[in-house]
Amino acid sequence: MPPLPILTAKNLRKYYGSEEIFDQVSFQLAERERVALVGVNGAGKSTILRIITGTEEPSAGEVSVLTGLRITYLPQEAKFTSDRTIMEEAILAYEPVIRSDARMREIEQALTDTTRPDYDALLDEYGHLQHFFEIHGGFEMEHRTEEILAGLGFAESQYNEPVAHLSGGQRTRVALAKALLGEPDLLLLDEPTNHLDLTMLEWLETFLNGWGGACLIVSHDRYFLDRVTTRTIELSFGGVEDYPAGYSGYLKLREERMERRQKEYDEQQEFITRTEEFIRKYKAGQRSREARGRQTRLDRLERIHAPQSHETLKISIAPAVRSGETVFRSSKLDVGYGTVNGREGRKLLSTPELNVERGDRIGIIGPNGEGKTTLLRTVIGELPPLTGSIDRGVNVSIGYYAQAHEQLAPQGTPISSILEAQPLGEESARNYLGRFLFSGDDVYKPVAALSGGERSRLALALLLLRKANVLVLDEPTNHLDVMSRESLESMLAGFDGTILFVSHDRYFADRIANRIWLVENGKLTQHLGNYSDFLRGRQTGQAPQPVKAPEPEPAKPVRAVSNDAVRPVGDGQRRKSIEKVEREISKLESRLNRLADDLAIAEVDQNYEAMARLNDDHELAEAALNEAYELWESLQEETAMQGRFA
């Protein structure tokens, strides 16, 4: 038996003033479905959720729900006020159960008078209330509330803290606890992971995967969507596309669907061109009747529209001076804040000896408040360590991206920020900002008036002007939509310098990191691999693997590896030579990708001098890559030959 549909949205349309947000949006949700609603910022995802709850009216269309369906909606930011404690507010999810319990207490008091004329009626009412209390979890409600509050990061010592004293993020977590405790038939979650650290995220994923209701989730957390959802609705260009898969599956299906549509569009355009050419050629000749027939068929042809694509960040990072092999090296450190102006300092964490080598991509993860940002600021020299020392390597140039965008001047504008950072002409500055999706008068908006996503894009634009060889990034994906995150990841994947970053975005950490630093319980532990490797190691109970620095190799210009330099002597030396060539191939491939990006940008800017120089560099790098491949094949053949005659 197919799942029962519980909600139907039909032909929804929404205008704000004269601007159409979406049109003809239709979809169904079935019981127990876990559905992701995705799309670029401004597509109308949150508006859809509000229309479903009835807090906002559509301009046209309707939403119908199954009779008696219980819906709970959690907005991005909880804006409620309360004079209750955390525990009292959360347990209000059981309000009908609490009322039934209070009524039972009243009836118990009344039943002490056995002469009451309504005694039997009160007994019947008590029995019904008791049954309601039991089946709706009355006996477990306190334990259940404590369990969910703990999962969302509240310590038992906080349960009696007034909600009025909480931060916005903490209030949102209280609202999430109430939503989960209410166990509705349909749960609408708008960015539920915004205020959760990794431990809370993993707890929420486990909870939702074991829960029996349906969910419609708006989230930029792609890892979360992969773990929780099994269907994806994309809100794009005013309409919806439905995909029967979680986020990663949706990406593959979407690419296949777009390729198929592009092929169908191209084939139809070829057919139209051929037909129009035939009509022009024969409309006045002996085959004019056939030409008129073809014109009639062409007029009746249902035209296929070309697949649309959203504008994305066009970002690349210019080559920088190569740093030394060692980027940072430290003794054991105590990290925190020292005594300032009589205020007592505080140690946040201790680290072992740290060694960051050129090419490392280190993701720093851990619960909120453990000192991850403080560690970044200590490593780059903004804060001194409480104990220990940090040495910086040769030619290290740091680009720092601050989570709160402190590097942006609130009184400035995007274009003034760029012009102050780099001596460009105004037109060049506008073109540069265009790559970060600033267009028209947006470049003159005050920084203080920019949205979170716009500030993030401007901060990235300024960061990439620095031509740094070490990028230190604090939550770089915050406020970026999914497409912008993917553009950032692609750029960083081709960066040949060193990256040190803090992020709660596990999908980002999977794509970028090759080492993980876990900051937890006042200590830092090091793990090889990306986030998924770290998670597998933790689930199997393996101890952290020791991280060994790679053997230093001399700096060299981009060229193929010399045969003489790596000619093997024995099996061990031959293996080292193969590994060395493979590293060189990887670097050359990355350089070719970057040069291709730089060429594309130079073509857009019509910078012919840069195009000529980049073309020469591309040819040299391509020739070097071909030589490296030939050398690699030669070494492999020697290894195979040696194996046959051993």
DOKE-174946 format. One record per residue (C-alpha): z, x, y negated; residue number from 1. Coordinates in Angstrom, 1 decimal, m for minus. Each point is the difference from the previous one (the first is absolute). Example, Ala and Ser with C-alpha at 12.3 -4.5 7.8 and 13.67 -1.06 7.14 Angstrom:
     c3     c1     c2  nr
    7.8   12.3    4.5   1
   m0.7    1.4   m3.4   2
This chain:
     c3     c1     c2  nr
    0.0    0.0    0.0   1
   m1.0    1.5   m3.4   2
    2.7    0.6   m2.6   3
    0.8   m3.0   m2.2   4
   m1.3    0.3   m3.6   5
    2.9   m0.4   m2.4   6
   m1.8    0.6   m3.3   7
   m3.5   m0.6   m1.3   8
   m1.3    1.2   m3.4   9
   m3.3   m1.7   m0.9  10
   m2.4    1.0   m2.8  11
    2.7    1.5   m2.3  12
   m1.1    0.9   m3.5  13
    2.0    1.6   m2.8  14
   m0.7    0.6   m3.6  15
    2.2    1.6   m2.6  16
   m1.6   m1.2   m3.2  17
   m3.7    0.6    0.3  18
    0.4    2.8    2.6  19
   m0.6   m1.0    3.6  20
    2.3    1.8    2.4  21
   m1.3   m1.4    3.3  22
   m2.2   m2.9    1.2  23
   m0.6   m1.8    3.3  24
    2.9    1.7    1.8  25
    0.7   m1.6    3.3  26
    2.0    1.1    3.0  27
    2.5   m1.2    2.7  28
    3.2    1.4    1.3  29
    1.3   m0.8    3.5  30
    3.6    0.1    1.3  31
    1.4    3.4    0.7  32
   m3.0    1.8   m1.6  33
    0.6    3.2   m1.9  34
   m2.6    0.2   m2.7  35
   m0.6    2.6   m2.8  36
   m1.5   m1.1   m3.3  37
   m1.7    3.0   m1.6  38
   m2.2    0.7   m3.0  39
   m0.2    2.1   m3.2  40
    2.6   m0.5   m2.8  41
   m0.9   m3.1   m1.9  42
   m1.9   m1.7    2.8  43
    2.6   m2.9    0.1  44
    2.1    0.7    3.1  45
    3.3   m0.9   m1.6  46
   m1.6   m3.0   m1.5  47
   m1.0   m1.3    3.4  48
    3.6    0.3    1.2  49
    1.3   m1.9   m3.0  50
   m2.6   m2.7    0.5  51
    1.1   m0.4    3.7  52
    3.6   m0.4   m1.1  53
   m0.9   m2.5   m2.7  54
    1.4    2.1   m2.9  55
   m3.5    0.3   m1.4  56
   m2.9   m2.5    0.1  57
   m3.5    0.8    0.9  58
   m2.8   m0.8   m2.4  59
   m1.8   m1.7    2.9  60
    0.5   m0.3    3.8  61
    3.1   m0.8    2.0  62
    2.5    1.3    2.5  63
    1.3   m2.2    2.8  64
    2.8    0.9    2.3  65
    1.4   m1.3    3.2  66
    2.6   m2.8   m0.5  67
    3.5    1.5   m0.3  68
   m1.2    3.6   m0.3  69
    2.7    2.2   m1.5  70
   m1.5    2.7   m2.3  71
    1.9    2.9   m1.6  72
   m1.6    2.1   m2.7  73
    1.2    3.4   m1.1  74
   m1.6    1.2   m3.3  75
   m0.4    3.6   m0.9  76
    3.1    0.1   m2.2  77
    3.0   m2.3    0.4  78
    0.8   m1.5   m3.4  79
    3.0   m2.1    1.0  80
    3.5    0.2   m1.5  81
    3.2   m0.7    1.9  82
    3.7    0.3   m0.4  83
    0.4    0.4    3.7  84
    0.6    3.1    2.1  85
   m2.8    1.5    2.1  86
    1.5   m1.6    3.2  87
    0.5   m3.4   m1.7  88
   m3.6    0.0   m1.3  89
   m1.6    1.1    3.3  90
    1.9   m2.5    2.1  91
   m1.3   m2.8   m2.2  92
   m3.0    0.1    2.3  93
    2.2   m2.0    2.3  94
    0.8   m2.6   m2.7  95
   m0.6   m3.1    2.2  96
    2.2    1.6    2.8  97
    2.7    0.8   m2.6  98
   m0.1   m3.6   m1.2  99
    0.3   m1.3    3.5 100
    3.0    2.2    0.6 101
    1.7   m1.2   m3.2 102
   m0.6   m3.6    1.0 103
    1.4    0.7    3.5 104
    3.2    1.3   m1.7 105
    0.2   m3.2   m2.0 106
   m0.4   m2.1    3.1 107
    2.6    2.0    1.9 108
    2.4   m0.8   m2.8 109
   m0.9   m3.7    0.1 110
    0.3   m0.3    3.7 111
    3.7    0.9   m0.1 112
    0.4   m3.8   m0.9 113
   m0.9   m1.7    3.3 114
    0.4   m3.4   m1.5 115
   m3.0    0.3   m2.3 116
   m2.5   m2.8    0.5 117
   m2.9    2.5   m0.2 118
    1.6    2.4    2.6 119
   m2.8   m0.4    2.6 120
   m2.7    0.4   m2.6 121
    1.6    3.2   m1.2 122
    0.2    1.3    3.6 123
   m3.8   m0.7    0.4 124
   m0.8    1.7   m3.3 125
    2.2    3.0    1.0 126
   m1.9    0.3    3.3 127
   m3.4    0.0   m1.8 128
    1.2    2.6   m2.5 129
    1.4    2.2    2.6 130
   m3.3   m0.1    1.9 131
   m1.9    0.9   m3.2 132
    2.5    2.8   m0.8 133
   m0.5    1.5    3.5 134
   m3.8   m0.2    0.3 135
   m0.5    1.4   m3.6 136
    2.1    3.1    0.7 137
    3.2   m1.0   m1.7 138
    2.2    2.2    2.3 139
   m2.2    3.1   m0.6 140
   m0.8   m0.5   m3.7 141
    2.5    2.6   m1.3 142
   m0.9    2.6    2.7 143
   m3.7   m0.7   m0.6 144
    0.3    0.4   m3.7 145
    1.9    3.3    0.3 146
   m2.6    1.2    2.4 147
   m2.9   m0.7   m2.3 148
    1.8    1.3   m3.1 149
    0.7    3.3    1.9 150
   m3.7    0.2    1.1 151
   m1.1   m0.3   m3.6 152
    2.3    2.9   m1.1 153
    3.2   m1.7   m1.2 154
    3.2    1.7    1.1 155
    2.9   m2.2    1.0 156
    1.9    1.2   m3.0 157
   m2.6   m1.6   m2.2 158
    0.2   m3.6    1.4 159
    2.5   m1.1   m2.6 160
   m1.8    1.6   m2.9 161
   m1.3   m2.6   m2.5 162
   m3.7   m0.6    0.0 163
    0.0    0.1   m3.8 164
    0.9    3.7    0.2 165
   m3.0    0.9    2.2 166
   m3.3    1.7   m1.0 167
   m3.2   m1.9    0.2 168
   m1.0    1.6    3.3 169
    3.4   m0.8    1.6 170
   m0.3   m3.7   m1.1 171
   m3.5   m0.1    1.6 172
    1.6    1.3    3.2 173
    2.7   m2.7   m0.2 174
   m2.8   m2.6   m0.4 175
   m1.9    1.5    3.0 176
    3.2   m0.3    2.1 177
    0.3   m3.7   m1.0 178
   m3.7   m0.5    0.9 179
    0.4    1.5    3.5 180
    3.3   m1.8    0.7 181
   m1.6   m3.3   m0.9 182
   m2.4    0.4    2.9 183
   m2.7   m2.2   m1.5 184
   m3.2   m1.1    1.9 185
   m2.1    2.0   m2.5 186
    1.2    3.0   m1.9 187
   m2.0    1.1   m3.1 188
    0.7    3.6   m1.0 189
   m1.3    1.6   m3.1 190
    0.4    3.8    0.1 191
    3.1   m0.2    2.2 192
    0.1    3.8    0.5 193
    0.2    1.0   m3.7 194
    3.8    0.7    0.0 195
    0.5    1.1    3.6 196
    0.4    3.6    1.2 197
   m1.4    1.1    3.4 198
    3.0   m1.0    2.0 199
   m0.1   m3.5   m1.5 200
   m3.7   m0.3    0.5 201
    0.3    0.8    3.7 202
    2.8   m2.5    0.3 203
   m2.1   m2.7   m1.7 204
   m3.0    0.7    2.2 205
    2.1   m0.3    3.1 206
    1.6   m3.3   m1.3 207
   m3.4   m1.6   m0.9 208
   m1.6    1.0    3.3 209
    2.9   m1.8    1.9 210
    0.0   m3.0   m2.3 211
   m1.5   m3.4    1.1 212
   m1.4   m1.3   m3.3 213
   m3.3    0.6   m1.8 214
   m0.5    2.5   m2.9 215
   m2.5    0.4   m2.8 216
    0.6    3.4   m1.5 217
   m1.4    1.6   m3.1 218
    0.7    3.8    0.1 219
   m1.5    3.3   m1.0 220
    2.0    1.6    2.9 221
   m2.9    0.5    2.5 222
    2.3    1.5    2.7 223
    2.3   m3.1   m0.3 224
   m3.0   m2.3    0.3 225
   m1.3    1.9    3.1 226
    3.4   m0.3    1.6 227
    0.6   m3.7   m0.8 228
   m3.3   m2.0   m0.5 229
   m2.8   m0.9    2.5 230
   m2.4   m1.7   m2.5 231
   m1.2    1.0   m3.4 232
   m1.3   m2.3   m2.8 233
   m1.8    1.9   m2.7 234
   m0.1   m1.6   m3.5 235
   m3.0    1.6   m1.7 236
   m2.5   m0.9   m2.7 237
    1.5   m3.5   m0.3 238
   m0.3   m0.9    3.7 239
    1.6    0.8    3.4 240
   m1.1    1.9    3.0 241
    1.9   m0.4    3.3 242
    0.5    2.8    2.5 243
    1.8   m0.5    3.4 244
    1.9    3.3   m0.1 245
    2.8    2.0   m1.7 246
   m0.8    2.3   m2.9 247
   m1.6    2.9    1.8 248
   m2.1   m2.3    2.1 249
   m1.0   m2.0   m3.1 250
   m1.3    3.2   m1.6 251
   m2.3    0.7    3.0 252
   m1.1   m3.6    0.3 253
   m0.6   m0.2   m3.8 254
   m2.2    3.1    0.1 255
   m2.0   m1.3    2.9 256
   m0.4   m3.4   m1.8 257
   m1.1    1.6   m3.2 258
   m2.5    2.3    1.7 259
   m1.5   m3.0    1.9 260
   m0.3   m2.0   m3.2 261
   m1.6    2.9   m1.8 262
   m2.5    0.4    2.8 263
   m0.8   m3.8   m0.1 264
   m0.3    0.2   m3.8 265
   m2.3    3.1    0.1 266
   m2.2   m1.6    2.7 267
   m0.4   m3.2   m2.0 268
   m0.8    2.0   m3.2 269
   m2.7    1.8    2.0 270
   m1.4   m3.4    1.2 271
    0.1   m1.4   m3.5 272
   m1.9    3.1   m1.4 273
   m2.7   m0.2    2.8 274
   m0.4   m3.8   m0.6 275
   m0.2    0.3   m3.7 276
   m2.6    2.8    0.3 277
   m2.1   m2.2    2.4 278
    0.2   m2.9   m2.5 279
   m1.1    2.2   m2.9 280
   m2.9    1.4    2.1 281
   m1.4   m3.2    1.4 282
    1.1   m2.9   m2.3 283
   m3.5   m0.2   m1.6 284
   m2.1    1.0    3.0 285
   m1.2   m1.5    3.3 286
    3.6    0.1    1.4 287
    1.5   m1.9   m3.0 288
    1.1   m2.9    2.1 289
    2.0    2.4    2.2 290
    1.4    1.7   m3.1 291
    1.1   m3.4   m1.3 292
    1.7   m0.8    3.3 293
    1.9    3.3   m0.1 294
    1.0   m0.7   m3.6 295
    1.5   m3.3    1.1 296
    1.9    1.6    2.9 297
    1.2    2.7   m2.4 298
    1.2   m2.6   m2.5 299
    2.0   m1.7    2.8 300
    1.5    3.2    1.3 301
    3.8    0.1   m0.1 302
    0.6    3.3   m1.8 303
    2.6    2.4    1.4 304
    2.2    1.6   m2.7 305
    0.5    3.7    0.0 306
    3.6    0.9    1.2 307
    2.3    0.6   m2.9 308
    2.3    2.9   m0.3 309
    2.9    0.5   m2.4 310
    0.0    2.9   m2.5 311
    2.3    2.8    1.3 312
    1.6    3.0   m1.4 313
   m2.6    2.9   m0.3 314
    2.5    2.8    0.1 315
   m0.3    3.6    1.1 316
    2.0    3.1   m0.8 317
   m1.6    3.1   m1.5 318
    0.3    3.3    1.9 319
    3.0    2.0   m1.3 320
    1.0    3.6    0.2 321
    1.0    0.7    3.6 322
    3.8    0.4    0.4 323
    1.6    2.7    2.1 324
    0.7   m0.7    3.7 325
    3.6   m0.8   m0.7 326
    0.5   m2.8   m2.6 327
    3.8   m0.5    0.1 328
    2.7    1.7    2.0 329
    3.7   m0.7   m0.3 330
    3.3    1.0    1.4 331
    2.3   m2.8    1.3 332
    0.4   m2.5   m2.9 333
    2.5   m2.5   m1.3 334
   m1.9   m2.5   m2.1 335
    1.4   m2.5   m2.6 336
    1.3   m0.1   m3.5 337
    2.4    2.5   m1.5 338
    2.7   m0.7   m2.5 339
   m1.5   m0.8   m3.4 340
    2.0   m0.7   m3.2 341
    3.2   m0.4    1.9 342
   m1.5   m2.5    2.5 343
    0.6    1.0    3.6 344
   m3.0    1.0    2.0 345
   m1.0   m1.3    3.4 346
   m1.5    1.6    3.1 347
   m2.6   m2.2    1.7 348
   m1.3    2.1    2.8 349
   m0.1    3.4    1.7 350
   m3.1    1.7    1.4 351
   m0.7    2.8    2.4 352
   m2.2    2.9   m1.2 353
   m3.3   m1.5   m1.1 354
   m3.5    1.6    0.1 355
   m3.0   m1.7   m1.5 356
   m3.3    1.7    0.8 357
   m3.4   m0.6   m1.6 358
   m1.7   m3.0    1.5 359
    3.2   m1.7    1.1 360
    0.2   m3.8   m0.5 361
    3.6   m0.9    0.1 362
    1.2   m3.6    0.0 363
    3.6   m0.5   m1.0 364
    1.5   m3.2    1.4 365
    3.4   m1.6    0.3 366
    2.3   m2.8   m1.2 367
    0.3   m0.8   m3.7 368
    2.6    1.9   m2.0 369
    0.0    3.1    2.3 370
   m1.5    2.4   m2.6 371
   m3.7    0.1    0.8 372
   m1.1    0.0   m3.7 373
    2.8    2.4   m0.9 374
   m1.3    2.4    2.7 375
   m3.5   m0.2   m1.4 376
    1.3    0.8   m3.5 377
    2.1    2.9    1.3 378
   m3.0    1.5    1.9 379
   m2.2   m0.1   m3.1 380
    2.8    1.4   m2.2 381
    0.9   m3.0   m2.1 382
    3.5    0.1    1.5 383
    1.9    3.1    1.1 384
    1.4   m0.1    3.6 385
    3.8   m0.2    0.2 386
    0.0    2.9    2.4 387
   m2.8    2.2    1.3 388
   m3.3    1.1   m1.6 389
   m3.7   m0.9    0.1 390
   m2.8    2.6   m0.4 391
   m3.4   m1.1   m1.1 392
   m3.1    1.8    1.4 393
   m2.9    1.7   m1.8 394
   m2.5   m2.1   m2.1 395
    1.9   m3.2    0.6 396
   m1.1   m2.8   m2.4 397
    1.9   m3.2    0.4 398
   m1.2   m3.6   m0.9 399
    3.0   m2.4    0.1 400
   m0.4   m3.8    0.3 401
    3.3   m1.7   m1.0 402
    0.8   m3.3    1.7 403
    1.1   m1.6   m3.4 404
   m3.0    1.5   m1.8 405
    2.2    1.9   m2.4 406
   m3.0    2.2   m0.9 407
   m1.7   m2.9   m1.8 408
    0.8   m0.4   m3.7 409
    0.9   m3.8   m0.6 410
   m1.4    0.1   m3.5 411
   m3.3    1.5    1.1 412
   m3.2   m1.6    1.5 413
   m2.0    1.0    3.0 414
   m2.6    1.7   m2.1 415
    2.5    1.8   m2.2 416
    1.8    1.2    3.1 417
   m3.1    1.6    1.4 418
   m1.1    1.5   m3.3 419
    3.4    1.6   m0.5 420
   m0.1    1.4    3.6 421
   m3.5    1.4   m0.2 422
   m2.3    0.9   m2.9 423
   m2.8   m2.5    0.8 424
   m2.2   m2.1   m2.2 425
    0.8   m3.7   m0.2 426
   m3.0   m1.0    2.0 427
    0.8    2.5    2.7 428
    3.6   m1.3    0.0 429
   m1.2   m3.6    0.4 430
   m2.3    1.0    2.9 431
    2.9    1.8    1.7 432
    2.3   m3.0   m0.4 433
   m2.8   m2.2    1.4 434
    0.4    1.8    3.3 435
    3.6   m1.3    0.0 436
   m1.2   m3.6   m0.7 437
    0.7    0.0   m3.7 438
   m2.8   m1.7   m1.9 439
   m0.8   m1.5   m3.4 440
    3.0   m0.5   m2.2 441
    2.4    0.8    2.8 442
   m0.1    3.7   m1.1 443
    1.7   m1.0   m3.3 444
    2.9   m2.1    1.5 445
    3.4    1.4   m0.7 446
    1.5    1.7    3.1 447
    3.1   m2.2   m0.4 448
   m2.2   m3.1    0.5 449
   m1.8    1.3    3.2 450
    0.7   m1.5    3.3 451
    1.7    2.0    2.8 452
   m3.4    0.6    1.6 453
   m1.6    1.1   m3.2 454
    2.8    2.4   m0.8 455
   m0.3    1.5    3.6 456
   m3.7    0.5   m0.5 457
    0.5    1.6   m3.4 458
    2.6    2.3    1.4 459
   m2.4    1.1    2.8 460
   m2.7    0.6   m2.6 461
    2.3    2.3   m1.9 462
    1.1    1.7    3.2 463
   m3.5    0.9    1.1 464
   m0.8    1.6   m3.4 465
    2.6    2.7    0.7 466
   m2.2    1.7    2.7 467
    3.2    0.8    1.9 468
    0.0    1.6    3.4 469
    3.4   m1.6    1.0 470
    0.4   m3.8   m0.4 471
    3.5   m1.3   m0.1 472
   m0.1   m3.8    0.3 473
    2.8   m2.5   m0.3 474
   m1.0   m3.4    1.4 475
   m3.7    0.4   m1.0 476
   m1.1   m3.3    1.6 477
    2.4   m2.3   m1.9 478
   m1.8   m2.7   m1.9 479
   m3.4    1.0    1.4 480
   m2.0   m2.6    1.9 481
   m1.3    0.8    3.5 482
   m3.4    1.2   m1.1 483
    1.5    2.3   m2.6 484
    2.4    1.4    2.6 485
   m2.9    0.7    2.3 486
   m1.9    1.8   m2.8 487
    3.0    2.1   m0.7 488
    0.4    0.8    3.7 489
   m3.6    1.1    0.3 490
    0.3    2.3   m3.0 491
    3.2    1.6    1.3 492
   m1.5    0.4    3.5 493
   m2.6    2.3   m1.6 494
    2.4    1.9   m2.2 495
    0.3    3.6    1.2 496
    3.3    0.7   m1.7 497
    3.6   m0.9    0.9 498
    1.5   m3.4   m0.2 499
    3.7   m1.0   m0.1 500
    0.7   m3.7   m0.3 501
    2.6   m2.7    0.3 502
   m1.3   m3.4    1.2 503
    1.1   m3.2    1.7 504
   m3.6   m0.6    0.8 505
   m0.2    0.9    3.7 506
   m3.7   m0.5    0.2 507
   m0.4    2.5   m2.8 508
    2.4    2.4    1.7 509
   m2.0   m0.4    3.3 510
   m3.3    1.0   m1.8 511
    1.3    2.8   m2.2 512
    3.0    1.7    1.6 513
   m0.1    2.8    2.5 514
    3.8    0.6   m0.2 515
    2.9   m2.4   m0.7 516
    3.3    0.8   m1.7 517
    2.6   m2.7    0.9 518
    2.7   m0.3   m2.6 519
    2.9   m2.0    1.6 520
    3.8    0.1   m0.1 521
    0.1    2.9   m2.4 522
   m2.2    2.3    2.0 523
   m3.7    1.0    0.3 524
   m1.7    0.4    3.4 525
   m3.6    1.2    0.5 526
   m2.5   m1.5    2.3 527
   m3.6    1.0    0.9 528
   m2.8   m2.6   m0.3 529
   m0.5   m3.2   m2.0 530
    2.2   m3.1   m0.2 531
   m1.1   m1.4    3.4 532
    0.7    3.3    1.7 533
    3.4    0.0   m1.6 534
    0.7   m3.6    1.2 535
   m1.2    0.7    3.5 536
    2.3    3.1    0.2 537
    3.0   m2.0   m1.2 538
   m0.7   m2.9    2.4 539
   m0.1    2.4    2.9 540
    3.2    1.7   m1.1 541
   m1.7    3.4   m0.5 542
    1.8    2.5   m2.3 543
   m1.8    1.0   m3.1 544
   m2.6    2.7    0.7 545
    0.6    3.3   m1.8 546
   m2.6    0.5   m2.7 547
   m1.6    3.5    0.0 548
   m1.9    1.3   m2.9 549
   m3.6    1.0    0.8 550
   m0.9    3.6    0.1 551
   m1.2    1.2   m3.5 552
   m3.7    0.7   m0.4 553
   m1.6    1.7   m2.9 554
   m1.6   m2.1   m2.8 555
   m3.8    0.1    0.0 556
   m2.9   m1.6   m1.8 557
   m1.9   m2.8    1.8 558
   m2.3    1.7    2.5 559
   m0.5    0.1    3.7 560
    2.4    2.0    2.1 561
   m1.3    3.5    0.7 562
   m0.9    0.6    3.7 563
    1.5    3.5   m0.2 564
    3.2   m1.3   m1.5 565
    0.8   m2.2    2.9 566
   m1.7    1.7    2.9 567
    2.4   m0.5    3.0 568
    1.5    2.8    2.0 569
    1.8   m2.0    2.7 570
    0.7   m3.6    1.0 571
    2.9   m0.4   m2.4 572
   m1.9    1.5   m2.9 573
   m3.1   m2.2    0.8 574
    2.1   m3.1   m0.1 575
    1.5    1.0   m3.4 576
   m3.6    0.7   m1.2 577
   m1.2   m3.5    1.0 578
    3.0   m1.6   m1.7 579
   m0.7    2.0   m3.2 580
   m3.7   m1.1    0.0 581
    1.1   m3.6    0.6 582
    2.3    0.2   m3.0 583
   m2.8    1.4   m2.1 584
   m2.4   m2.8    1.2 585
    2.6   m2.6   m1.0 586
    0.3    1.5   m3.5 587
   m3.7    0.2   m0.5 588
   m0.5   m3.6    1.1 589
    2.7   m1.1   m2.5 590
   m1.7    2.1   m2.7 591
   m3.4   m1.6    0.7 592
    1.6   m3.5   m0.3 593
    1.5    0.9   m3.3 594
   m3.2    1.5   m1.3 595
   m1.9   m3.1    1.0 596
    2.6   m2.1   m2.0 597
   m0.3    2.3   m3.0 598
   m3.8   m0.2    0.1 599
    0.1   m3.8    0.1 600
    2.3    0.0   m3.1 601
   m2.1    2.6   m1.8 602
   m3.1   m2.2    0.6 603
    1.8   m3.1   m1.4 604
    1.0    2.1   m3.1 605
   m3.6    1.5   m0.2 606
    1.7    3.4   m0.2 607
   m3.1    2.1    1.0 608
    1.7    3.4   m0.3 609
    2.8   m1.1    2.4 610
   m2.6   m1.5    2.3 611
   m1.9    3.3    0.2 612
    3.1    2.0    0.6 613
    1.4   m2.5    2.6 614
   m3.4    0.0    1.9 615
    0.1    3.8    0.3 616
    3.6   m0.2    1.2 617
   m0.9   m2.7    2.5 618
   m2.9    2.0    1.4 619
    2.3    3.1    0.4 620
    2.7   m2.0    1.6 621
   m2.5   m1.7    2.4 622
   m1.4    3.4    1.0 623
    3.4    1.4    0.6 624
    0.9   m3.0    2.1 625
   m3.1    0.4    2.2 626
    0.9    3.7    0.5 627
    3.5   m0.9    0.9 628
   m1.2   m2.5    2.6 629
   m2.3    2.6    1.5 630
    2.8    2.5    0.3 631
    2.3   m2.7    1.5 632
   m2.7   m0.8    2.6 633
   m0.4    3.7    0.8 634
    3.7    0.5    0.5 635
    0.2   m3.1    2.3 636
   m2.9    1.4    2.0 637
    1.8    3.4    0.3 638
    3.1   m1.8    1.2 639
   m1.9   m2.0    2.6 640
   m1.8    3.1    1.2 641
    3.2    2.0    0.2 642
    1.5   m2.9    2.1 643
   m2.9    0.1    2.5 644
    0.3    3.8    0.5 645
    3.8    0.2    0.0 646
